[in-house]
């Protein structure tokens, strides 16, 4: 009997590994596309989950920081094969993208100044701006549910434009919404305010020399506090690596984002690219581990706490505020990146056409990225 159970568990783990290695290799198009592919595989084809169970897990990913599609994969793995499944599903979804990105980063470091490579990135960057705009528009229609949230979003945009730290904006928006809905009383208010202060204390530090473990710590922090879409990652990367630490230039950051768009799998593997550029293979490994480790922890924890969080009006209000602040950060960083990417009439027209195609026809963004890369290569070859 125990032998049968052991064989069944190995079979389930092997099934999880095959599925998520495949998805990690072919899942272009960002988190929404990833989630749609997972639903097709685990609900329609394999019937591992009911639609209701799948939606429950999808909802759970919105209550915790980190990359939603990766966390959904981790949830599915845990449901299918326990704690081992949690690790196998998440690791197999991340691994193909990380290897692909690391390979591109190696080529970028060695050949990045060649006209062909520069041309590809020249053509891809305007598409990246259009893709982020589409994500921002779709998310804002869901997040800006009330006038209070609209006003809070505008305030967050202004705060971000004036250089307020991104964690202060996120935690502050959550606290404001909790008070606005009248769900915080007495000690609860103190706890949330203290948490916000603690989470943002000491962040405004002077630039420091590059080191592998300081870099790991920065990515671990980002993975532990980032709510919302993977595109919000851009705001955190820019604040830490460009503005605070001065380890990257604006161009390098945009190149990293472009590579994240032309590769399958989680957008968070942008960290793999940055880690390789800064510290070679060891840097890529530590950056990838740092940014994804919190996702495994939070999924494991949320499985226990989720029922209580769903019933909590405080958690609901804070989450609404954090989501709106995340969109504000996205808006600000998109403006800054657009100033770097849209450098002539060709790139401006490409961005406008890409946005029009995305909004009108809802094509997979991977096709536009490929078209942009082809155009850039043709213009600079």
Rosetta blueprint (number, residue, H / E / L):
1 X L
2 X H
3 X H
4 X H
5 X H
6 X H
7 X H
8 X H
9 X H
10 X H
11 X H
12 X H
13 X H
14 X H
15 X H
16 X H
17 X H
18 X H
19 X H
20 X H
21 X H
22 X H
23 X H
24 X H
25 X H
26 X H
27 X L
28 X L
29 X L
30 X L
31 X H
32 X H
33 X H
34 X H
35 X H
36 X H
37 X H
38 X H
39 X H
40 X H
41 X H
42 X H
43 X H
44 X H
45 X H
46 X L
47 X L
48 X L
49 X L
50 X L
51 X H
52 X H
53 X H
54 X H
55 X H
56 X H
57 X H
58 X H
59 X H
60 X H
61 X H
62 X L
63 X L
64 X L
65 X L
66 X L
67 X L
68 X H
69 X H
70 X H
71 X H
72 X H
73 X H
74 X H
75 X H
76 X H
77 X H
78 X H
79 X H
80 X H
81 X H
82 X H
83 X H
84 X H
85 X H
86 X H
87 X H
88 X H
89 X H
90 X H
91 X H
92 X H
93 X H
94 X H
95 X H
96 X H
97 X H
98 X H
99 X H
100 X H
101 X H
102 X H
103 X H
104 X H
105 X H
106 X H
107 X H
108 X H
109 X H
110 X H
111 X H
112 X L
113 X L
114 X L
115 X H
116 X H
117 X H
118 X H
119 X H
120 X H
121 X H
122 X H
123 X H
124 X H
125 X H
126 X H
127 X H
128 X H
129 X H
130 X H
131 X H
132 X H
133 X H
134 X H
135 X H
136 X H
137 X H
138 X H
139 X H
140 X H
141 X H
142 X H
143 X H
144 X L
145 X L
146 X L
147 X H
148 X H
149 X H
150 X H
151 X H
152 X H
153 X H
154 X H
155 X H
156 X H
157 X H
158 X H
159 X H
160 X H
161 X H
162 X L
163 X L
164 X L
165 X L
166 X H
167 X H
168 X H
169 X H
170 X H
171 X H
172 X H
173 X H
174 X H
175 X H
176 X H
177 X H
178 X H
179 X H
180 X H
181 X L
182 X L
183 X L
184 X L
185 X L
186 X L
187 X H
188 X H
189 X H
190 X H
191 X H
192 X H
193 X H
194 X H
195 X H
196 X H
197 X H
198 X H
199 X H
200 X H
201 X L
202 X L
203 X L
204 X L
205 X L
206 X L
207 X L
208 X L
209 X L
210 X L
211 X L
212 X H
213 X H
214 X H
215 X H
216 X H
217 X H
218 X H
219 X H
220 X H
221 X H
222 X H
223 X H
224 X H
225 X H
226 X L
227 X L
228 X L
229 X L
230 X H
231 X H
232 X H
233 X H
234 X H
235 X H
236 X H
237 X H
238 X H
239 X H
240 X H
241 X H
242 X H
243 X H
244 X H
245 X L
246 X L
247 X L
248 X L
249 X L
250 X H
251 X H
252 X H
253 X H
254 X H
255 X H
256 X H
257 X H
258 X H
259 X H
260 X H
261 X H
262 X H
263 X L
264 X L
265 X L
266 X L
267 X H
268 X H
269 X H
270 X H
271 X H
272 X H
273 X H
274 X H
275 X H
276 X H
277 X H
278 X H
279 X H
280 X H
281 X H
282 X H
283 X H
284 X H
285 X H
286 X H
287 X H
288 X H
289 X H
290 X H
291 X H
292 X H
293 X H
294 X H
295 X H
296 X H
297 X H
298 X H
299 X H
300 X H
301 X H
302 X H
303 X H
304 X H
305 X H
306 X H
307 X H
308 X H
309 X H
310 X H
311 X H
312 X L
313 X H
314 X H
315 X H
316 X H
317 X H
318 X H
319 X H
320 X H
321 X H
322 X H
323 X H
324 X H
325 X H
326 X H
327 X H
328 X H
329 X H
330 X H
331 X H
332 X H
333 X H
334 X H
335 X H
336 X H
337 X H
338 X H
339 X H
340 X H
341 X H
342 X L
343 X L
344 X L
345 X H
346 X H
347 X H
348 X H
349 X H
350 X H
351 X H
352 X H
353 X H
354 X H
355 X H
356 X H
357 X H
358 X H
359 X H
360 X H
361 X H
362 X L
363 X L
364 X L
365 X H
366 X H
367 X H
368 X H
369 X H
370 X H
371 X H
372 X H
373 X H
374 X H
375 X H
376 X H
377 X H
378 X H
379 X H
380 X H
381 X L
